[in-house]
Amino acid sequence: MTIPENLQDIMQKGTKEEKIAALESTSSIADTRILETVISIFDDSDIELRGEAFSALLLNNNDISETVLRGLKSQSKNIRGYSALVLANRNERKAIPEIIQLTEDESAMVRSCAVGALGFLRASEAKSVIQKCIDDPNIEVKKSAIKSAIDIKDKSLLSKLDFLLQGTDPDIGKLIALARNNL
């Protein structure tokens, strides 16, 4: 499928089906302008369109890391968070320092995505920020941090397990049980 000349128009005014078809056509492009348009879809209210944008970026075999890295500095929390996840899923280890910075983002969603991305990347150099996120006031950030500590095999997590069990969230209990089995 060829990339539509009017990709931005389709993304702004097209039907959902037209938008999905256009996004599917971008999975092999390297043009920065088009990639930025795809990344901008992370701010769309439609989860299916965000998923299509995510897939298009993951399936892209070109070196698109610089363009996606710029997404980490976006004003949009959705673009920052999803860009971190795209980079992690593409195994872009050079993004680790910038993803680490996002663990202190004002948005809990971005912090959760960032710490999850670090775990996915097995970023043992991020151990201290992952530990810090375990103490985050947001429950989703805590869960992502626990999972990331498990992913990087952070044995110091064990010292915090009993404290974390005092919480009321059943998902944390499941993650702690997983940690005990894997560490």
PyMOL commands that place a pseudoatom at each C-alpha (Angstrom):
pseudoatom trace, name=CA, resn=MET, resi=1, chain=A, elem=C, hetatm=0, pos=[0.000, 0.000, 0.000]
pseudoatom trace, name=CA, resn=THR, resi=2, chain=A, elem=C, hetatm=0, pos=[1.342, 3.443, -0.809]
pseudoatom trace, name=CA, resn=ILE, resi=3, chain=A, elem=C, hetatm=0, pos=[1.380, 6.252, 1.700]
pseudoatom trace, name=CA, resn=PRO, resi=4, chain=A, elem=C, hetatm=0, pos=[-1.326, 8.785, 0.957]
pseudoatom trace, name=CA, resn=GLU, resi=5, chain=A, elem=C, hetatm=0, pos=[-0.045, 12.191, -0.123]
pseudoatom trace, name=CA, resn=ASN, resi=6, chain=A, elem=C, hetatm=0, pos=[-2.586, 13.828, 2.165]
pseudoatom trace, name=CA, resn=LEU, resi=7, chain=A, elem=C, hetatm=0, pos=[-1.779, 11.815, 5.301]
pseudoatom trace, name=CA, resn=GLN, resi=8, chain=A, elem=C, hetatm=0, pos=[-2.211, 14.775, 7.633]
pseudoatom trace, name=CA, resn=ASP, resi=9, chain=A, elem=C, hetatm=0, pos=[-5.581, 15.639, 6.101]
pseudoatom trace, name=CA, resn=ILE, resi=10, chain=A, elem=C, hetatm=0, pos=[-6.743, 12.052, 6.510]
pseudoatom trace, name=CA, resn=MET, resi=11, chain=A, elem=C, hetatm=0, pos=[-5.600, 12.042, 10.146]
pseudoatom trace, name=CA, resn=GLN, resi=12, chain=A, elem=C, hetatm=0, pos=[-7.499, 15.258, 10.816]
pseudoatom trace, name=CA, resn=LYS, resi=13, chain=A, elem=C, hetatm=0, pos=[-10.656, 14.808, 8.729]
pseudoatom trace, name=CA, resn=GLY, resi=14, chain=A, elem=C, hetatm=0, pos=[-10.873, 11.201, 7.584]
pseudoatom trace, name=CA, resn=THR, resi=15, chain=A, elem=C, hetatm=0, pos=[-13.126, 8.449, 8.813]
pseudoatom trace, name=CA, resn=LYS, resi=16, chain=A, elem=C, hetatm=0, pos=[-11.783, 5.978, 11.318]
pseudoatom trace, name=CA, resn=GLU, resi=17, chain=A, elem=C, hetatm=0, pos=[-11.398, 3.381, 8.560]
pseudoatom trace, name=CA, resn=GLU, resi=18, chain=A, elem=C, hetatm=0, pos=[-9.466, 5.837, 6.366]
pseudoatom trace, name=CA, resn=LYS, resi=19, chain=A, elem=C, hetatm=0, pos=[-7.209, 6.708, 9.278]
pseudoatom trace, name=CA, resn=ILE, resi=20, chain=A, elem=C, hetatm=0, pos=[-6.494, 3.041, 10.046]
pseudoatom trace, name=CA, resn=ALA, resi=21, chain=A, elem=C, hetatm=0, pos=[-5.700, 2.310, 6.392]
pseudoatom trace, name=CA, resn=ALA, resi=22, chain=A, elem=C, hetatm=0, pos=[-3.406, 5.333, 6.249]
pseudoatom trace, name=CA, resn=LEU, resi=23, chain=A, elem=C, hetatm=0, pos=[-1.597, 4.300, 9.433]
pseudoatom trace, name=CA, resn=GLU, resi=24, chain=A, elem=C, hetatm=0, pos=[-1.138, 0.760, 8.123]
pseudoatom trace, name=CA, resn=SER, resi=25, chain=A, elem=C, hetatm=0, pos=[0.531, 2.209, 5.047]
pseudoatom trace, name=CA, resn=THR, resi=26, chain=A, elem=C, hetatm=0, pos=[3.212, 3.947, 7.124]
pseudoatom trace, name=CA, resn=SER, resi=27, chain=A, elem=C, hetatm=0, pos=[4.890, 0.890, 8.645]
pseudoatom trace, name=CA, resn=SER, resi=28, chain=A, elem=C, hetatm=0, pos=[7.802, 0.960, 6.209]
pseudoatom trace, name=CA, resn=ILE, resi=29, chain=A, elem=C, hetatm=0, pos=[8.515, 4.680, 5.883]
pseudoatom trace, name=CA, resn=ALA, resi=30, chain=A, elem=C, hetatm=0, pos=[11.485, 6.671, 7.140]
pseudoatom trace, name=CA, resn=ASP, resi=31, chain=A, elem=C, hetatm=0, pos=[10.237, 10.190, 6.354]
pseudoatom trace, name=CA, resn=THR, resi=32, chain=A, elem=C, hetatm=0, pos=[10.464, 12.226, 9.571]
pseudoatom trace, name=CA, resn=ARG, resi=33, chain=A, elem=C, hetatm=0, pos=[7.415, 14.342, 8.761]
pseudoatom trace, name=CA, resn=ILE, resi=34, chain=A, elem=C, hetatm=0, pos=[5.235, 11.277, 8.265]
pseudoatom trace, name=CA, resn=LEU, resi=35, chain=A, elem=C, hetatm=0, pos=[6.637, 9.592, 11.374]
pseudoatom trace, name=CA, resn=GLU, resi=36, chain=A, elem=C, hetatm=0, pos=[5.815, 12.693, 13.417]
pseudoatom trace, name=CA, resn=THR, resi=37, chain=A, elem=C, hetatm=0, pos=[2.252, 12.538, 12.104]
pseudoatom trace, name=CA, resn=VAL, resi=38, chain=A, elem=C, hetatm=0, pos=[2.039, 8.880, 13.165]
pseudoatom trace, name=CA, resn=ILE, resi=39, chain=A, elem=C, hetatm=0, pos=[3.455, 9.705, 16.606]
pseudoatom trace, name=CA, resn=SER, resi=40, chain=A, elem=C, hetatm=0, pos=[0.927, 12.529, 16.999]
pseudoatom trace, name=CA, resn=ILE, resi=41, chain=A, elem=C, hetatm=0, pos=[-1.850, 9.895, 16.873]
pseudoatom trace, name=CA, resn=PHE, resi=42, chain=A, elem=C, hetatm=0, pos=[-0.809, 8.847, 20.407]
pseudoatom trace, name=CA, resn=ASP, resi=43, chain=A, elem=C, hetatm=0, pos=[-2.842, 11.871, 21.461]
pseudoatom trace, name=CA, resn=ASP, resi=44, chain=A, elem=C, hetatm=0, pos=[-5.998, 10.677, 19.704]
pseudoatom trace, name=CA, resn=SER, resi=45, chain=A, elem=C, hetatm=0, pos=[-8.952, 9.787, 21.905]
pseudoatom trace, name=CA, resn=ASP, resi=46, chain=A, elem=C, hetatm=0, pos=[-9.553, 6.548, 19.964]
pseudoatom trace, name=CA, resn=ILE, resi=47, chain=A, elem=C, hetatm=0, pos=[-7.590, 3.659, 21.492]
pseudoatom trace, name=CA, resn=GLU, resi=48, chain=A, elem=C, hetatm=0, pos=[-7.739, 1.678, 18.256]
pseudoatom trace, name=CA, resn=LEU, resi=49, chain=A, elem=C, hetatm=0, pos=[-6.036, 4.484, 16.339]
pseudoatom trace, name=CA, resn=ARG, resi=50, chain=A, elem=C, hetatm=0, pos=[-3.378, 4.793, 19.051]
pseudoatom trace, name=CA, resn=GLY, resi=51, chain=A, elem=C, hetatm=0, pos=[-2.817, 1.045, 18.760]
pseudoatom trace, name=CA, resn=GLU, resi=52, chain=A, elem=C, hetatm=0, pos=[-2.480, 1.268, 14.976]
pseudoatom trace, name=CA, resn=ALA, resi=53, chain=A, elem=C, hetatm=0, pos=[0.089, 4.054, 15.344]
pseudoatom trace, name=CA, resn=PHE, resi=54, chain=A, elem=C, hetatm=0, pos=[1.981, 1.976, 17.912]
pseudoatom trace, name=CA, resn=SER, resi=55, chain=A, elem=C, hetatm=0, pos=[1.957, -1.055, 15.592]
pseudoatom trace, name=CA, resn=ALA, resi=56, chain=A, elem=C, hetatm=0, pos=[3.095, 0.973, 12.598]
pseudoatom trace, name=CA, resn=LEU, resi=57, chain=A, elem=C, hetatm=0, pos=[6.085, 2.237, 14.563]
pseudoatom trace, name=CA, resn=LEU, resi=58, chain=A, elem=C, hetatm=0, pos=[6.938, -1.187, 15.976]
pseudoatom trace, name=CA, resn=LEU, resi=59, chain=A, elem=C, hetatm=0, pos=[6.752, -2.866, 12.581]
pseudoatom trace, name=CA, resn=ASN, resi=60, chain=A, elem=C, hetatm=0, pos=[8.897, -0.223, 10.918]
pseudoatom trace, name=CA, resn=ASN, resi=61, chain=A, elem=C, hetatm=0, pos=[12.295, -1.729, 10.010]
pseudoatom trace, name=CA, resn=ASN, resi=62, chain=A, elem=C, hetatm=0, pos=[13.906, 1.663, 9.396]
pseudoatom trace, name=CA, resn=ASP, resi=63, chain=A, elem=C, hetatm=0, pos=[16.008, 3.476, 11.978]
pseudoatom trace, name=CA, resn=ILE, resi=64, chain=A, elem=C, hetatm=0, pos=[13.315, 5.763, 13.327]
pseudoatom trace, name=CA, resn=SER, resi=65, chain=A, elem=C, hetatm=0, pos=[14.761, 6.102, 16.815]
pseudoatom trace, name=CA, resn=GLU, resi=66, chain=A, elem=C, hetatm=0, pos=[15.712, 9.788, 16.560]
pseudoatom trace, name=CA, resn=THR, resi=67, chain=A, elem=C, hetatm=0, pos=[12.172, 10.749, 15.589]
pseudoatom trace, name=CA, resn=VAL, resi=68, chain=A, elem=C, hetatm=0, pos=[10.623, 8.626, 18.337]
pseudoatom trace, name=CA, resn=LEU, resi=69, chain=A, elem=C, hetatm=0, pos=[13.168, 9.965, 20.855]
pseudoatom trace, name=CA, resn=ARG, resi=70, chain=A, elem=C, hetatm=0, pos=[11.885, 13.476, 20.140]
pseudoatom trace, name=CA, resn=GLY, resi=71, chain=A, elem=C, hetatm=0, pos=[8.478, 12.224, 21.289]
pseudoatom trace, name=CA, resn=LEU, resi=72, chain=A, elem=C, hetatm=0, pos=[9.898, 11.862, 24.806]
pseudoatom trace, name=CA, resn=LYS, resi=73, chain=A, elem=C, hetatm=0, pos=[10.089, 15.657, 25.000]
pseudoatom trace, name=CA, resn=SER, resi=74, chain=A, elem=C, hetatm=0, pos=[6.570, 16.309, 23.718]
pseudoatom trace, name=CA, resn=GLN, resi=75, chain=A, elem=C, hetatm=0, pos=[4.152, 18.560, 25.597]
pseudoatom trace, name=CA, resn=SER, resi=76, chain=A, elem=C, hetatm=0, pos=[1.667, 15.679, 25.411]
pseudoatom trace, name=CA, resn=LYS, resi=77, chain=A, elem=C, hetatm=0, pos=[1.834, 13.110, 28.200]
pseudoatom trace, name=CA, resn=ASN, resi=78, chain=A, elem=C, hetatm=0, pos=[0.400, 10.493, 25.832]
pseudoatom trace, name=CA, resn=ILE, resi=79, chain=A, elem=C, hetatm=0, pos=[3.128, 11.061, 23.282]
pseudoatom trace, name=CA, resn=ARG, resi=80, chain=A, elem=C, hetatm=0, pos=[5.836, 10.990, 25.982]
pseudoatom trace, name=CA, resn=GLY, resi=81, chain=A, elem=C, hetatm=0, pos=[4.514, 7.766, 27.525]
pseudoatom trace, name=CA, resn=TYR, resi=82, chain=A, elem=C, hetatm=0, pos=[3.802, 5.837, 24.346]
pseudoatom trace, name=CA, resn=SER, resi=83, chain=A, elem=C, hetatm=0, pos=[7.084, 6.957, 22.766]
pseudoatom trace, name=CA, resn=ALA, resi=84, chain=A, elem=C, hetatm=0, pos=[8.938, 5.424, 25.726]
pseudoatom trace, name=CA, resn=LEU, resi=85, chain=A, elem=C, hetatm=0, pos=[7.056, 2.165, 25.180]
pseudoatom trace, name=CA, resn=VAL, resi=86, chain=A, elem=C, hetatm=0, pos=[7.773, 2.170, 21.441]
pseudoatom trace, name=CA, resn=LEU, resi=87, chain=A, elem=C, hetatm=0, pos=[11.485, 2.683, 22.109]
pseudoatom trace, name=CA, resn=ALA, resi=88, chain=A, elem=C, hetatm=0, pos=[11.504, -0.143, 24.655]
pseudoatom trace, name=CA, resn=ASN, resi=89, chain=A, elem=C, hetatm=0, pos=[9.674, -2.517, 22.340]
pseudoatom trace, name=CA, resn=ARG, resi=90, chain=A, elem=C, hetatm=0, pos=[12.165, -1.659, 19.589]
pseudoatom trace, name=CA, resn=ASN, resi=91, chain=A, elem=C, hetatm=0, pos=[14.989, -2.421, 22.065]
pseudoatom trace, name=CA, resn=GLU, resi=92, chain=A, elem=C, hetatm=0, pos=[16.447, 1.072, 21.694]
pseudoatom trace, name=CA, resn=ARG, resi=93, chain=A, elem=C, hetatm=0, pos=[18.900, 0.902, 24.592]
pseudoatom trace, name=CA, resn=LYS, resi=94, chain=A, elem=C, hetatm=0, pos=[20.399, 4.268, 23.668]
pseudoatom trace, name=CA, resn=ALA, resi=95, chain=A, elem=C, hetatm=0, pos=[17.112, 5.791, 24.848]
pseudoatom trace, name=CA, resn=ILE, resi=96, chain=A, elem=C, hetatm=0, pos=[17.603, 4.582, 28.433]
pseudoatom trace, name=CA, resn=PRO, resi=97, chain=A, elem=C, hetatm=0, pos=[19.037, 7.872, 29.799]
pseudoatom trace, name=CA, resn=GLU, resi=98, chain=A, elem=C, hetatm=0, pos=[16.118, 9.866, 28.401]
pseudoatom trace, name=CA, resn=ILE, resi=99, chain=A, elem=C, hetatm=0, pos=[13.574, 7.301, 29.579]
pseudoatom trace, name=CA, resn=ILE, resi=100, chain=A, elem=C, hetatm=0, pos=[15.117, 7.473, 33.071]
pseudoatom trace, name=CA, resn=GLN, resi=101, chain=A, elem=C, hetatm=0, pos=[14.369, 11.210, 33.102]
pseudoatom trace, name=CA, resn=LEU, resi=102, chain=A, elem=C, hetatm=0, pos=[10.688, 10.447, 32.467]
pseudoatom trace, name=CA, resn=THR, resi=103, chain=A, elem=C, hetatm=0, pos=[10.449, 8.517, 35.747]
pseudoatom trace, name=CA, resn=GLU, resi=104, chain=A, elem=C, hetatm=0, pos=[10.164, 11.940, 37.389]
pseudoatom trace, name=CA, resn=ASP, resi=105, chain=A, elem=C, hetatm=0, pos=[7.524, 13.249, 34.994]
pseudoatom trace, name=CA, resn=GLU, resi=106, chain=A, elem=C, hetatm=0, pos=[4.555, 15.155, 36.435]
pseudoatom trace, name=CA, resn=SER, resi=107, chain=A, elem=C, hetatm=0, pos=[2.204, 12.612, 34.847]
pseudoatom trace, name=CA, resn=ALA, resi=108, chain=A, elem=C, hetatm=0, pos=[1.778, 9.284, 36.642]
pseudoatom trace, name=CA, resn=MET, resi=109, chain=A, elem=C, hetatm=0, pos=[0.922, 7.658, 33.300]
pseudoatom trace, name=CA, resn=VAL, resi=110, chain=A, elem=C, hetatm=0, pos=[4.256, 8.778, 31.856]
pseudoatom trace, name=CA, resn=ARG, resi=111, chain=A, elem=C, hetatm=0, pos=[6.147, 7.627, 34.974]
pseudoatom trace, name=CA, resn=SER, resi=112, chain=A, elem=C, hetatm=0, pos=[4.436, 4.246, 34.752]
pseudoatom trace, name=CA, resn=CYS, resi=113, chain=A, elem=C, hetatm=0, pos=[5.262, 3.879, 31.046]
pseudoatom trace, name=CA, resn=ALA, resi=114, chain=A, elem=C, hetatm=0, pos=[8.855, 4.988, 31.620]
pseudoatom trace, name=CA, resn=VAL, resi=115, chain=A, elem=C, hetatm=0, pos=[9.580, 2.633, 34.494]
pseudoatom trace, name=CA, resn=GLY, resi=116, chain=A, elem=C, hetatm=0, pos=[7.857, -0.192, 32.593]
pseudoatom trace, name=CA, resn=ALA, resi=117, chain=A, elem=C, hetatm=0, pos=[9.999, 0.581, 29.545]
pseudoatom trace, name=CA, resn=LEU, resi=118, chain=A, elem=C, hetatm=0, pos=[13.146, 0.393, 31.670]
pseudoatom trace, name=CA, resn=GLY, resi=119, chain=A, elem=C, hetatm=0, pos=[12.152, -3.039, 32.906]
pseudoatom trace, name=CA, resn=PHE, resi=120, chain=A, elem=C, hetatm=0, pos=[11.348, -4.201, 29.391]
pseudoatom trace, name=CA, resn=LEU, resi=121, chain=A, elem=C, hetatm=0, pos=[14.809, -3.017, 28.311]
pseudoatom trace, name=CA, resn=ARG, resi=122, chain=A, elem=C, hetatm=0, pos=[16.342, -4.888, 31.273]
pseudoatom trace, name=CA, resn=ALA, resi=123, chain=A, elem=C, hetatm=0, pos=[18.027, -1.597, 32.170]
pseudoatom trace, name=CA, resn=SER, resi=124, chain=A, elem=C, hetatm=0, pos=[19.945, -2.652, 35.275]
pseudoatom trace, name=CA, resn=GLU, resi=125, chain=A, elem=C, hetatm=0, pos=[21.655, 0.752, 35.171]
pseudoatom trace, name=CA, resn=ALA, resi=126, chain=A, elem=C, hetatm=0, pos=[18.252, 2.184, 36.125]
pseudoatom trace, name=CA, resn=LYS, resi=127, chain=A, elem=C, hetatm=0, pos=[17.996, 0.161, 39.337]
pseudoatom trace, name=CA, resn=SER, resi=128, chain=A, elem=C, hetatm=0, pos=[17.943, 3.218, 41.614]
pseudoatom trace, name=CA, resn=VAL, resi=129, chain=A, elem=C, hetatm=0, pos=[15.155, 5.001, 39.705]
pseudoatom trace, name=CA, resn=ILE, resi=130, chain=A, elem=C, hetatm=0, pos=[13.130, 1.789, 39.548]
pseudoatom trace, name=CA, resn=GLN, resi=131, chain=A, elem=C, hetatm=0, pos=[13.535, 1.469, 43.336]
pseudoatom trace, name=CA, resn=LYS, resi=132, chain=A, elem=C, hetatm=0, pos=[12.447, 5.104, 43.717]
pseudoatom trace, name=CA, resn=CYS, resi=133, chain=A, elem=C, hetatm=0, pos=[9.328, 4.423, 41.631]
pseudoatom trace, name=CA, resn=ILE, resi=134, chain=A, elem=C, hetatm=0, pos=[8.379, 1.600, 43.990]
pseudoatom trace, name=CA, resn=ASP, resi=135, chain=A, elem=C, hetatm=0, pos=[7.720, 4.368, 46.526]
pseudoatom trace, name=CA, resn=ASP, resi=136, chain=A, elem=C, hetatm=0, pos=[5.704, 6.471, 44.064]
pseudoatom trace, name=CA, resn=PRO, resi=137, chain=A, elem=C, hetatm=0, pos=[2.325, 7.614, 45.422]
pseudoatom trace, name=CA, resn=ASN, resi=138, chain=A, elem=C, hetatm=0, pos=[0.560, 6.310, 42.295]
pseudoatom trace, name=CA, resn=ILE, resi=139, chain=A, elem=C, hetatm=0, pos=[-0.411, 2.624, 42.425]
pseudoatom trace, name=CA, resn=GLU, resi=140, chain=A, elem=C, hetatm=0, pos=[0.135, 2.050, 38.682]
pseudoatom trace, name=CA, resn=VAL, resi=141, chain=A, elem=C, hetatm=0, pos=[3.660, 3.441, 38.905]
pseudoatom trace, name=CA, resn=LYS, resi=142, chain=A, elem=C, hetatm=0, pos=[4.320, 1.139, 41.880]
pseudoatom trace, name=CA, resn=LYS, resi=143, chain=A, elem=C, hetatm=0, pos=[3.080, -1.886, 39.914]
pseudoatom trace, name=CA, resn=SER, resi=144, chain=A, elem=C, hetatm=0, pos=[5.229, -1.011, 36.907]
pseudoatom trace, name=CA, resn=ALA, resi=145, chain=A, elem=C, hetatm=0, pos=[8.238, -0.493, 39.165]
pseudoatom trace, name=CA, resn=ILE, resi=146, chain=A, elem=C, hetatm=0, pos=[7.770, -3.848, 40.905]
pseudoatom trace, name=CA, resn=LYS, resi=147, chain=A, elem=C, hetatm=0, pos=[7.449, -5.600, 37.545]
pseudoatom trace, name=CA, resn=SER, resi=148, chain=A, elem=C, hetatm=0, pos=[10.554, -3.789, 36.277]
pseudoatom trace, name=CA, resn=ALA, resi=149, chain=A, elem=C, hetatm=0, pos=[12.521, -4.752, 39.393]
pseudoatom trace, name=CA, resn=ILE, resi=150, chain=A, elem=C, hetatm=0, pos=[11.532, -8.356, 38.694]
pseudoatom trace, name=CA, resn=ASP, resi=151, chain=A, elem=C, hetatm=0, pos=[12.517, -7.977, 35.023]
pseudoatom trace, name=CA, resn=ILE, resi=152, chain=A, elem=C, hetatm=0, pos=[15.995, -6.705, 35.893]
pseudoatom trace, name=CA, resn=LYS, resi=153, chain=A, elem=C, hetatm=0, pos=[16.267, -9.266, 38.710]
pseudoatom trace, name=CA, resn=ASP, resi=154, chain=A, elem=C, hetatm=0, pos=[16.786, -6.654, 41.426]
pseudoatom trace, name=CA, resn=LYS, resi=155, chain=A, elem=C, hetatm=0, pos=[17.285, -8.716, 44.575]
pseudoatom trace, name=CA, resn=SER, resi=156, chain=A, elem=C, hetatm=0, pos=[17.127, -5.629, 46.793]
pseudoatom trace, name=CA, resn=LEU, resi=157, chain=A, elem=C, hetatm=0, pos=[13.403, -5.592, 46.019]
pseudoatom trace, name=CA, resn=LEU, resi=158, chain=A, elem=C, hetatm=0, pos=[12.982, -8.432, 48.513]
pseudoatom trace, name=CA, resn=SER, resi=159, chain=A, elem=C, hetatm=0, pos=[13.709, -6.070, 51.381]
pseudoatom trace, name=CA, resn=LYS, resi=160, chain=A, elem=C, hetatm=0, pos=[10.673, -3.988, 50.431]
pseudoatom trace, name=CA, resn=LEU, resi=161, chain=A, elem=C, hetatm=0, pos=[8.219, -6.830, 49.850]
pseudoatom trace, name=CA, resn=ASP, resi=162, chain=A, elem=C, hetatm=0, pos=[6.704, -6.986, 53.337]
pseudoatom trace, name=CA, resn=PHE, resi=163, chain=A, elem=C, hetatm=0, pos=[6.171, -3.230, 53.376]
pseudoatom trace, name=CA, resn=LEU, resi=164, chain=A, elem=C, hetatm=0, pos=[4.463, -3.372, 49.992]
pseudoatom trace, name=CA, resn=LEU, resi=165, chain=A, elem=C, hetatm=0, pos=[2.216, -6.239, 51.085]
pseudoatom trace, name=CA, resn=GLN, resi=166, chain=A, elem=C, hetatm=0, pos=[0.601, -3.888, 53.581]
pseudoatom trace, name=CA, resn=GLY, resi=167, chain=A, elem=C, hetatm=0, pos=[-1.143, -2.146, 50.665]
pseudoatom trace, name=CA, resn=THR, resi=168, chain=A, elem=C, hetatm=0, pos=[-4.642, -3.098, 49.673]
pseudoatom trace, name=CA, resn=ASP, resi=169, chain=A, elem=C, hetatm=0, pos=[-4.081, -3.608, 45.947]
pseudoatom trace, name=CA, resn=PRO, resi=170, chain=A, elem=C, hetatm=0, pos=[-4.363, -7.310, 44.999]
pseudoatom trace, name=CA, resn=ASP, resi=171, chain=A, elem=C, hetatm=0, pos=[-2.219, -6.803, 41.889]
pseudoatom trace, name=CA, resn=ILE, resi=172, chain=A, elem=C, hetatm=0, pos=[0.711, -5.765, 44.055]
pseudoatom trace, name=CA, resn=GLY, resi=173, chain=A, elem=C, hetatm=0, pos=[0.316, -8.966, 46.059]
pseudoatom trace, name=CA, resn=LYS, resi=174, chain=A, elem=C, hetatm=0, pos=[0.427, -10.986, 42.831]
pseudoatom trace, name=CA, resn=LEU, resi=175, chain=A, elem=C, hetatm=0, pos=[3.529, -9.128, 41.651]
pseudoatom trace, name=CA, resn=ILE, resi=176, chain=A, elem=C, hetatm=0, pos=[5.246, -9.699, 44.984]
pseudoatom trace, name=CA, resn=ALA, resi=177, chain=A, elem=C, hetatm=0, pos=[4.481, -13.411, 44.778]
pseudoatom trace, name=CA, resn=LEU, resi=178, chain=A, elem=C, hetatm=0, pos=[5.953, -13.403, 41.273]
pseudoatom trace, name=CA, resn=ALA, resi=179, chain=A, elem=C, hetatm=0, pos=[9.019, -11.577, 42.566]
pseudoatom trace, name=CA, resn=ARG, resi=180, chain=A, elem=C, hetatm=0, pos=[9.567, -14.113, 45.335]
pseudoatom trace, name=CA, resn=ASN, resi=181, chain=A, elem=C, hetatm=0, pos=[9.371, -16.920, 42.796]
pseudoatom trace, name=CA, resn=ASN, resi=182, chain=A, elem=C, hetatm=0, pos=[11.760, -15.274, 40.334]
pseudoatom trace, name=CA, resn=LEU, resi=183, chain=A, elem=C, hetatm=0, pos=[14.389, -13.642, 42.523]
for i in range(1, 183): cmd.bond("trace and resi %d" % i, "trace and resi %d" % (i + 1))
show_as sticks, trace
zoom trace
